[in-house]
Amino acid sequence: MSGLAASTHASGSAPLLGIGQVLARLQPEFPDLTPSKLRFLEEQRLVSPARTAAGYRKFSTADVERITLVLSMQRDHYLPLKVIRAHLEAVDAGDTPALPGATDASGFLGARRFSRDELIVTAKAPRGLLDEAVSASLMSASEPFDDEDLRVLESLVALREVGIEPRHLRAMRAAAERDAALIERALAPSRRSDAAGRARVSEHAAELAARLECVRAEVVRSTLARLAR
């Protein structure tokens, strides 16, 4: 079990809670919290509840505290989930990153930043691979790069090992733009001009993007299974 997951189960002798009990405890402070949102936080590797033999989620006291922290960081600082995840991973690694006090997450101590050369070295990537990824519109050339850029470049390194090059993935940009347009249209009626409203729309957009990614992954999986028969 990873540090991110393991840290959510240090609950001592406190009883584990079901989803309904977690909602009852947290909804007075976070009225927008739903079962779907709890599952989404798990999918985003922000919390890792235990599972019963029947597959039901069970949350420890540490899980509830972690969820409270995530929701507070979203509500009070308007932080994107990738920045929150970086903060939690830093805490799990034994660091003590400072919480941000403003809506600008660029200076958040929990989020790593890389120069071009640092990114290439950290990802163990051939020097030309980043240029190919930028040319295929899979990555931006703008510095500094962050942990999401690192994950993408590391994935491209692994894909190249089996013969899948960035040029083979050009269609992913067009697909991503179609997904973004779908989400934009779906959320257009919810748009508000105040910061809190924009933060909620951004959060909802991230949830919808993750749902689309889940559907896409299942389509690929089922197609591979069919081809293997």
N, C-alpha and C positions, 0 to 999 in steps of 0.2 A: 504493500500500500504506500502511495506517495505521501510526502510530508503534508501536502495540501489536504489530502483525504484523511490522513491519520490524525491531524490536529482537530478534526471535528468530532472525534469520538472519545476525547478525554473527559468523560462526563462523571467519573467516579461512580457513586451508587445512586445517582439521581435517575428516576424512571425515564424511559424513552417515550417520546410523544409521537402520535400520529399526525397526519397533515391537518386534520380538523382541529386538534388541540393547539398546534402551532399557529394556525389562523386565528383561533380564539384569543391567543395570547398576544399576537402582534397586530391584528387588524385595528384595535383602538388607536394605535399610533400610526399605522400604515394602512389606511382604509382601502387602498387600491390593490393590496396583496390578495392573490387568488391561488388556488391549487396549481393552475397553469403557470403562474409566475414562479412558484416554488420549484416546479419541475424544470422550468427554464434555467433557474439559477444552478440547479444540479447539472444540467446539460452543458452549461458554461464553465463548469469545474470550479464554481465558487463555494459550493458546499457539497459534502458527500455523506448523506445519511446512510444509516445501516439499513439492511433489508431483512425482512422475515423470510422464513422458508417459502411462504406463499408469494413473496415479492413485494410486500407492502413496505413503504418507507417508514423508518423510525428515526426521529430526530433527538439527539442528545441536547443537554443544556448548552454545550459548546457550539453545537450546530445553530441553536436559536440565537445565541450571542453573535455568531458569525453572520447570520442572516440579517440581524438587526444592524450590524456594522455596515454591511453591503447596502442595505436600503437607506441608511442614514447618509452614506457617502453619495449615493445617487441623489437623494432629496436635498441635502444641504450644500453639496459642492458640485452637483451636476456633472459628475465624473463618468466617462464612458466605462463600460464593463472591463475592457482590456486594461485600463489603468488600475481599476479596483483589483483585478486578478493579479496584476504585477505587485501591488502592495501586499496582498495576502501571501503570495509566494515568497516575497522578501521576508515577511514576518515568520513564515514557516521555516525559512532557511536560517533563522536566528538573528536576522538584522532587525533594526529598529527604525524603519523609515518614518519620517514625519508625515502626519496627515496634512493635506493641503488646506489652505484657508481661503482659497479663491476659486472662481470658476475656471480659471486657466490652468489646465492640467499639465502644460508643457514643462513646468519646473518641478513637478511632483517627484520627490526623491525615490519613490518606489519604482519608477519607470526608467529602464535603462535606455541610453542613447548611444548610437554607434556612428562613427564616421564611415565612409565608404570602405576604407581599408580594414577597419575594425570589423565591419559586418562580414566581409569576405573571409577574413581569418577565423572569426568565431564560427561561421557556418561551414568552415572547411570546404569552401567552394572554389572551383577554378575561376581565375580572375575574369575570364570572358563571360561567365554564366550570368552575372548580374547585368551586364550590358545586353545580353540576349533576352533576359526577363523584362528589362525596360523596353526593348524594341518590340516585344510581343505584347506590351501593355499589361503585363502581369504585375509589375512593380513600378513605383515612381523613382525617378533619379534624384529626388530632392533629399538633401541631408538636413538634419541628422535622421538616421534610421532608428526604428524602435524594435521591440520584441516581436511584434507581428511581422515586420519585415524579415526578421531573423528566422521565424518559423516558416515563412514562405520560401526563403532561399534554401533553408535546410531541406524542405520538401522537394524543391527542384533538384538539389544535389542527389537525393535518393531516387527521384524519378529518372534522372539522367543515367544512373547506374543500370537501369533496365531498358535504356534506349528511348525514353520519352523526353524529348527536348522541349524547351520553351516555345519553339515555333509550332509544335504540335498542339499547343494549348491556346492559340490565338483566339479561338472561338469562345473561350471562357470569358473574355472581356465583353464580347457582345451579349453573352448570356447574362453576365452580371449587370450590364446596363439595362437589359430587359427586366430583370428582377427588381432593380432599383426603381424603374419606372412604375412597375406594378405596386410597389410599396408606397411610392410617392402619391399615386392616385388614391390608394386605399386610405391614406392618412390625411389627405388634403382637407377633409371637413373638420379634422381635429386640430388643425394648426392654430396656434395662438401667438401673440406677439410678446408676451411676458416670458421671462427666463424660466420660470417653473413650468409653464406650458410647453416651451420648446424642449425642455429636458424630458418631460413625459413623452412627447412625440418621438424624440430621439431614442428613448428607451424602448418604446413600442416598436419602432423601426428595427432595432437590433433584434428584438424577439421574433418579428416576422422574418427577418433575414435568416435567423437560425432555423426557423420552421421550414423555409424553402430549402435550406441546405440539407435538412433531415430528409425531406421528400426526395431531393436529388440523389442523396447517398443511397436511399432505399431503391430507387429506380435503377441505379448502376448495379447495386448488389443483386437485384432480382434478374437483371439482364445477364449478368455474368453467370448466375446460377442456371439460367435457361440455356445459354450457349454451352455450358459444361455438360449438359445432359446428352 
